[in-house]
Structure formats: C-alpha cells, structure tokens
Amino acid sequence: SISWQPVSPYLTNAATVTIALQQTYSWVNSAWGCLALSGSLSETLVCLTGCSSNTTSIFVKGPCVYYDFGLDVTTARSVQTLSYALSAQLVLAYQNSTWKTLVSGATTWNVATYINLAVRNDTGVINSSPTANMTPIVVVPVNTQQTLRIPMTDGDYDVVKCRWASSTSAVASTTIDECKGVCQDLPGAKLHSSSNTDNNCTIVFNTSVVGYYCIAIQIEDFMLSSPNGTALSSIPLQFLVRSVQVSCGIPTITGDPTNGDTIYVQYNITYSAVITAQSGCSSTTIVRFLTIILPSGLASISTLFQSSSVLYSTILKWTPTIDQIGTKQLFCTFAIDSNNSLSTEYCLNFVVIAQITASNSNKDSINWYLILGVSLGIGLPLCILMNILSYFNFPRWFNKKLL
C-alpha cells in the first residue's frame, strides 16, 4: 500500500507542500530478507503523471516491521518526506513482475497512488489520503464462501469507499493502469462499499482451486457533501488469498460482543473486551491473534493466553480521548491456528460519545424542604392526637399499675 498526508495541512499559503509518503510492502521472506529490504533493494517508484524533479529516486526499501515465518512473509515500511508545488496533482506507482506464483499465472503488478495537493474548498486545508490495513496473506479453505472486511480509515473523517483496481482508470486527466496482470484476479469475487462514513468495504468470494490469488483494490476518499463525486485521492491495497485443502475446521472467534457489533464508548473511560477463539479440531491449537487495525489513540491488545483447555483469549483495551467524540473507530483481528489457518475476520465498530452523567440534583440529593413539609403535615396532627388520648386514658393506666 502507498498512502500519504501533508506534514502541515493548515499551511495553505506557501508555494510548496511537504508530505509524508508511507510505503508498505510484503515479501517472501526466503527470497527477500530484512537486510536486503532495508539496504540493498534499489527499486524506486515511477511517476505516471504530474511529474517533477522530486518524483525520482523515491526508493521502495524500508526497515522490517513484521515477520510471519509460518507464512514465509516479511513486511517492510518506509516513510519519506517529499515536497511538491501547492495544488500539484500526481500519480506515483511501484511496478514489477515478481508475484508469488498465482493460480491465474499473472506475474506483473502495479500499485498506484493519486496525490492531490490542492486546498480543499470544504475544509480549507490540504487533504490527507485514507489508509487501509490487511494481512499480506489470507488463508482460506478451498470451496468455501468467505466474507472479508477491509479496514479503512481517514484522518479527515471523509467518506471512504473502495473499488476494484482497473487497467484503464481515469486519474488526474490521465488513463492509469492500476493493477497490470492482477486486475480482478479472483474470479467471481464481489466487492461491496458504502457511500457514507461507515467506511465499509467487504469482499465476498469463493475459491475453486488450491493456490494463490491476488486482491487488487483502490481506496478513495470523498467530501461529505459529495460522496458520489470526484475522489479527493486514491491509494492502492493489494494482498494475496491462499486457498488450501484443510483436514479439519478453521478457528472460530466466539463470545460477547459478537462479530460486527457497534459499541458506543464514552471518552476518557477505558473499554475492555475479552476476545476468545477456539481451534477447529483437537489436533490444532490457537497460536496467536493477528490484529489488522486498532482504534486510534490509547489502544492495546494483550498477548495470547489460554483461558481453558480448548479456548484461547486476548484482551482489547482502549481509552478514547475527548477529541475523538463523534468519530467512528474500528477493531479487526483474526485467530490463527498451528496449521496457519485463519478464522473468519472478527471486527467491532465503535462510536465515541460524551460522558453520560445523571442529574444528581434531581436523583441523588436529599430534598430537606420536602422532608420537613411532610413531617409537619403528618407528625404535628399525630402528636396532638396522642396528647388527647393520653389525657383521657392516663388515670386508668395509673390506677391499674397501683392495683
């Protein structure tokens, strides 16, 4: 994936705009180790339109940030600062031809990002691209329908949508090939995207042949006032689906809250949930949770612990801050077993709200005026009545005691 954001989005009167360009790529670990990815890899991005002198020598290499030896994957990420003219529109792309062997036989790829540095007419600032997260390889059983949610976020709280990458996409008045040989590489896959701030992107698919398939999509942001208008920016997301023959069931994530729930969380109050998974058969165990996205800010997920003979758990904790009131946040994770099989993706939706406080003056405080009024209204007549009765009956009581 390639995403970007301006370093100073409110600086709109300068001649140039400095952006932080983030690149994230995953490689076959046995072919490209960390030393090569962070040092000797010499490949660079290419500029497809809107080019300037600052669009050359943008290296794709970066430090390793993630390993998965079971899947033979290493992920590298780099962040570079680049300066372009205010209002510049350009497309940067990484092109190559060394895909892991795919069922389709495709080998070439192209991942392209559209950068638009014009001042927005709705917010008066410079746009930031959306971001998207996904595990490099999703392992699924063959001949089984799968539903996969792509976590998408946007720092400007725009409407974010997804679409299939295209070999003939019109971007910045230029036709761009966004995917080369892997455009819609998984036959029959369906892509569903919302047109509101739910930022929902869901892929429904089934694999009929064991092997690797590529998912190539574009993530785009739109103004709230024009969710079906022209995209403000576009970033790529490409990952692999590995279809395997399994001898037992895949892991399952169970418990409360259930998958897909929407939870309202008060700011400055810590929310916690225990996420529990169970292996698909007795011969496998849950080895870890692979978290794709956490709510922004003070969020964490604990290390795996065994909660019973067959159940394994992790604890999600998150404390939203006051500046997050009104925002929607997302948590998504997979459970992975000892066969490297992934569970169905488990996601929780969060909405941050203000703290709920009861009106203490009406519910909890003691109304002494009311108590005094009731006491006088009931107690005074009762005292008078007792005095009258005692006057007439006291002598008899007294006489009885003397006898």
CORDAHU-V906283 format. One record per residue. RES is the residue in three letters. NEAR is the number of other C-alpha atoms within 10 Angstrom. D_LAST is the distance of its C-alpha to the last C-alpha in whole Angstrom. Layout:
res->(RES:RES)
near->(NEAR:NEAR)
d_last->(D_LAST:D_LAST)
This chain:
res->(SER:ILE:SER:TRP:GLN:PRO:VAL:SER:PRO:TYR:LEU:THR:ASN:ALA:ALA:THR:VAL:THR:ILE:ALA:LEU:GLN:GLN:THR:TYR:SER:TRP:VAL:ASN:SER:ALA:TRP:GLY:CYS:LEU:ALA:LEU:SER:GLY:SER:LEU:SER:GLU:THR:LEU:VAL:CYS:LEU:THR:GLY:CYS:SER:SER:ASN:THR:THR:SER:ILE:PHE:VAL:LYS:GLY:PRO:CYS:VAL:TYR:TYR:ASP:PHE:GLY:LEU:ASP:VAL:THR:THR:ALA:ARG:SER:VAL:GLN:THR:LEU:SER:TYR:ALA:LEU:SER:ALA:GLN:LEU:VAL:LEU:ALA:TYR:GLN:ASN:SER:THR:TRP:LYS:THR:LEU:VAL:SER:GLY:ALA:THR:THR:TRP:ASN:VAL:ALA:THR:TYR:ILE:ASN:LEU:ALA:VAL:ARG:ASN:ASP:THR:GLY:VAL:ILE:ASN:SER:SER:PRO:THR:ALA:ASN:MET:THR:PRO:ILE:VAL:VAL:VAL:PRO:VAL:ASN:THR:GLN:GLN:THR:LEU:ARG:ILE:PRO:MET:THR:ASP:GLY:ASP:TYR:ASP:VAL:VAL:LYS:CYS:ARG:TRP:ALA:SER:SER:THR:SER:ALA:VAL:ALA:SER:THR:THR:ILE:ASP:GLU:CYS:LYS:GLY:VAL:CYS:GLN:ASP:LEU:PRO:GLY:ALA:LYS:LEU:HIS:SER:SER:SER:ASN:THR:ASP:ASN:ASN:CYS:THR:ILE:VAL:PHE:ASN:THR:SER:VAL:VAL:GLY:TYR:TYR:CYS:ILE:ALA:ILE:GLN:ILE:GLU:ASP:PHE:MET:LEU:SER:SER:PRO:ASN:GLY:THR:ALA:LEU:SER:SER:ILE:PRO:LEU:GLN:PHE:LEU:VAL:ARG:SER:VAL:GLN:VAL:SER:CYS:GLY:ILE:PRO:THR:ILE:THR:GLY:ASP:PRO:THR:ASN:GLY:ASP:THR:ILE:TYR:VAL:GLN:TYR:ASN:ILE:THR:TYR:SER:ALA:VAL:ILE:THR:ALA:GLN:SER:GLY:CYS:SER:SER:THR:THR:ILE:VAL:ARG:PHE:LEU:THR:ILE:ILE:LEU:PRO:SER:GLY:LEU:ALA:SER:ILE:SER:THR:LEU:PHE:GLN:SER:SER:SER:VAL:LEU:TYR:SER:THR:ILE:LEU:LYS:TRP:THR:PRO:THR:ILE:ASP:GLN:ILE:GLY:THR:LYS:GLN:LEU:PHE:CYS:THR:PHE:ALA:ILE:ASP:SER:ASN:ASN:SER:LEU:SER:THR:GLU:TYR:CYS:LEU:ASN:PHE:VAL:VAL:ILE:ALA:GLN:ILE:THR:ALA:SER:ASN:SER:ASN:LYS:ASP:SER:ILE:ASN:TRP:TYR:LEU:ILE:LEU:GLY:VAL:SER:LEU:GLY:ILE:GLY:LEU:PRO:LEU:CYS:ILE:LEU:MET:ASN:ILE:LEU:SER:TYR:PHE:ASN:PHE:PRO:ARG:TRP:PHE:ASN:LYS:LYS:LEU:LEU)
near->(23:25:25:23:21:21:17:13:17:13:16:18:9:8:11:16:22:18:21:18:18:18:19:20:20:21:20:16:17:10:10:16:17:20:12:15:23:18:11:10:14:13:14:16:17:18:19:18:19:14:16:12:7:11:20:13:12:19:16:22:23:23:17:20:13:13:17:14:11:9:14:13:19:23:23:21:20:19:18:14:14:16:15:19:14:18:17:15:19:21:23:22:23:21:18:13:12:11:18:15:12:17:16:15:14:19:15:14:23:22:24:28:27:25:27:22:27:18:18:15:9:9:11:13:18:24:24:25:28:26:24:21:17:22:19:19:20:22:22:24:23:18:15:11:13:16:14:16:19:22:21:23:28:17:11:16:17:24:25:30:27:26:14:18:26:19:17:13:14:11:20:16:9:14:14:20:21:27:27:21:19:25:20:19:19:20:12:11:16:14:17:13:17:15:16:15:18:17:23:19:19:17:15:14:17:19:23:13:15:15:18:23:27:24:19:25:22:23:27:25:29:24:20:16:10:12:18:13:11:12:19:21:25:25:28:25:26:21:19:21:19:21:22:18:12:12:9:15:14:23:24:21:22:16:11:11:14:13:16:14:13:16:15:14:19:20:21:14:12:14:16:14:14:17:22:22:27:24:26:19:14:10:9:19:21:28:17:19:23:16:18:19:20:21:20:17:11:12:16:15:17:12:11:16:15:15:12:9:8:15:17:23:23:19:15:17:17:21:20:24:18:14:9:17:16:12:13:21:22:21:19:22:22:23:28:24:23:15:15:20:25:24:26:22:22:22:23:18:17:18:18:22:18:15:13:8:6:9:9:9:9:9:9:9:9:11:11:9:9:9:11:11:11:12:11:11:11:10:12:11:10:11:10:10:10:10:10:10:10:11:9:10:10:10:11:10:11:10:9:8:8:7:5)
d_last->(106:108:105:105:104:105:104:103:102:102:105:107:110:112:115:114:111:110:108:106:108:106:108:106:108:108:110:111:110:113:115:114:112:110:113:115:113:112:116:119:118:120:120:119:118:120:120:121:121:120:121:122:123:119:119:121:120:117:116:114:113:110:107:106:102:101:102:102:104:103:104:107:106:106:105:107:106:107:107:110:110:113:114:115:116:113:113:115:115:116:116:116:116:116:119:120:121:119:116:114:116:115:115:117:119:119:120:120:117:116:113:113:111:111:111:110:110:110:107:105:105:101:99:102:102:104:103:102:103:100:100:99:98:99:100:104:103:101:101:101:101:104:104:100:100:98:96:97:95:97:95:96:95:96:95:96:94:97:97:98:100:102:106:108:111:114:118:119:116:117:115:116:119:120:120:119:118:115:115:119:119:115:114:112:113:110:111:108:106:104:103:100:99:96:97:94:92:91:94:94:97:97:100:100:103:104:106:109:111:110:111:110:110:110:107:109:107:107:104:104:102:102:100:97:99:102:100:103:106:108:107:106:107:107:107:108:106:107:106:107:105:106:106:105:105:101:100:97:94:94:91:88:86:82:79:77:78:81:84:85:82:81:79:77:77:75:77:76:74:76:76:77:77:78:82:82:85:86:90:91:92:91:94:94:91:90:92:91:90:93:92:94:92:89:87:89:87:84:85:85:85:84:86:86:83:83:79:80:82:84:83:84:82:83:81:82:80:81:79:81:82:81:85:85:82:84:86:87:87:88:87:90:90:92:91:94:94:96:99:99:98:96:93:92:92:88:88:85:85:83:82:81:78:76:73:70:67:64:63:60:59:58:57:55:54:51:50:48:49:48:44:43:44:42:39:39:40:37:35:35:34:31:29:30:28:25:25:24:22:20:20:19:16:15:12:11:10:9:6:5:5:4:0)
